[in-house]
């Protein structure tokens, strides 16, 4: 299973609103090009998780920061262990990867590497684009809890919440 050494706390930082509250008081992994945001100038990032194909110009910019890039793309400084993570977490008869965005892959990697606590900043998933994709992040939050890893989301986050009104019993009440 992942790294043989138990690691402590990890912050995974994305570009959404709650990211501006990130205290940078633990190891920090940035999602994609978050390190280029002016509010984070001079802040320390330990790794960048970048899983999408990216134009060479953007890769050159990211590499100029000197932060190791974990990816399954050719520009990676460190290979994302996708095969190992699939082998570790997914049953052989399940073809769903639940890794439709970079934040989900970062959480899966943190679990695989045995961090004891994960704090999510800037991974709010509240826009109309992200709401349909938040389920894969929530899946990995559940997998973390299953292994006793605490995951903290921020108050601005739509993760682990109901985004539209419904009744608390989880079913639709019929009109009388």
Secondary structure, DSSP 4 states (H G I P E B T S, - for coil): ---SS-EEEEEEE-SSGGGGG----SEEEEETTGGGSGGGTT---SEEE--S---HHHHHHHHTTT-EEEESSTT-SEE--HHHHHHHHS-TT-------SHHHHHHHHHHHTTEEEEEEES----SHHHHTTHHHHHHHHHHHHHTT-EEE--TT--TTS-SS---TTSSPPPP-
